[in-house]
């Protein structure tokens, strides 16, 4: 399974062909996991015409469901000194969710890419 970071979904909604084709295939193959933080970020910055599409995708995808994810993301951040590396709590939650759900993370976030082991990244 793959968690698409906010940065990847943004490219998808911009209809960037380099991402759209791959993501459409992943969605058809049911390989995408949704994380509430990511979809919350998407809705926060969505244009009016994108909102229903974001909500529709959220409703059909399987979800990452980790009780206490905020707490555990904070602990993960503390243990790995991610705050010192400029990685915020939501990004820590995304990283933690990928690790705990044994999913790959697809992101364009340079801070995450520089920190996270390559074996955990989707390419």
N, C-alpha and C positions, 0 to 999 in steps of 0.2 A: 504494500500500500504506500501511497505517497501523500504527503501534506504539502499543498501549494501555499506558499507564503503570500502575503498581501501583494508584494511586488510582482509576483507571477500572475495573480488574478488581474491586476491592473493592466498588464500587457494583454491578457486575454480579452478584457472588456474594451480595450482600445483597438481590438481586432488586429493586433500585430500577428501577421501570418506565421512568423517564426515560432509563436507560442500557441496560437489558436488551433492549428492542425494537431499538434501533439496533445494538447489538453482535451480537445474533442475526442481523440482516440482513447485517452486515459479515462475519460468520463464514460464512454461507451463500454470499455472493458471493466468498469466498476473498480478502478484502482485508486480513486481519490477519497481521502478522509477529510471531513470538515472539522475545523476547530472554531469554537465560538468567538475567540478573540480576533481571529482573522476576518471572519464575516462581520463582526462588529466594526472593525476598522474600515472594511469595504463600504458598509452602510453609512458610516460617519462621513465619508467623503464622496458618496455617490451622487451622480447627477440624477435628476428626476426620472429619466427614461431608463436608468440602470437599476433602480431599486427593485422593481418586480422581478427582474432576471436574477439578481443576487438572492432575493428571498426564495425564488423558485429553486435555484440550485441548492441553497441551504436545506430546503425541505426534503430534497430527494437523496442527499448524500448521507452515507453512514458517518456518525460523529465520533470524535475522540471524546471519551467520557472519563475524566479523572477527577475524583472527589478531592477537593483541597488543592487544586492545581496552582492557585495563586501562592499558597504557602510553600508548596514543594518547589515551585519555580524560584521563589525567593531563597530557599535553602540551597538549591542548585547554583544559583547566582553567587551566593555567599561562599559555598565550597569551592567554586571555580574562579572566584574574584572577577566576575563578569562586569560588575559595576565599574571597577577600575579600568576595564577595557571599553567602556562606553556602550555596553549592551544593557538595554532597559528591561524592565520586568516583563512586558508583553513578549518581547523577543525571547527572553528566558523561558517563558511559558510555552512558546512555540517549540523551542529546542527540546525542552523537557517532554512535551507531548509526543514529539517525534521519537525520542529515545524510548519512552515508556510504552508507546504503542507499536514499537518495532517497525516504524514507517520511515521511509526516506523523506528528507525535506528538500523541496525545490525552492530556492530563494535567489534573489539578486542582491541581497543585503551583504555588503562587503565585510562588515564586522562579524556577522554570523559565519560567513564562508571562511574568514581568517581564523576563527576559533574552532569551529566544529570539525571533527575528524572527517576526512574525505569519504570514508565508507558510509557515512550517514547522510550524504548529500546525493540528490538525484541530478544526473547530468544528461 
